[in-house]
Amino acid sequence: MKKVAIFFGALAVFSLSSCNKCAECHAATEIGGTEYELEELGDYCDDELESIEASGYDVSDTLYLTADGDSLPSPVYPGNVEVHCGEDY
């Protein structure tokens, strides 16, 4: 009986830890109706995910290239830009 209780306790802990809402995020801006990815920001989960999406990302230098190294149609000047996060995993 004790082994069954330990098993279900471990299962509950595993289930709770796997309920994290996580996503890969990137800084983005829209120029002329097209969205451009400026920088990959990595993975964020739960409260950090909500926070970065709400607060955006501060660009500190003028950007002339996308995250892929392609030229932007116009520079992105220092300031706050949107953060977009992908699907949950």
Summary of the structure (lengths in Angstrom):
residues: 89
radius of gyration: 19.4
end to end distance: 35.0
largest distance: 67.9
contacts: 207
relative contact order: 0.24
helix: 29%
strand: 46%
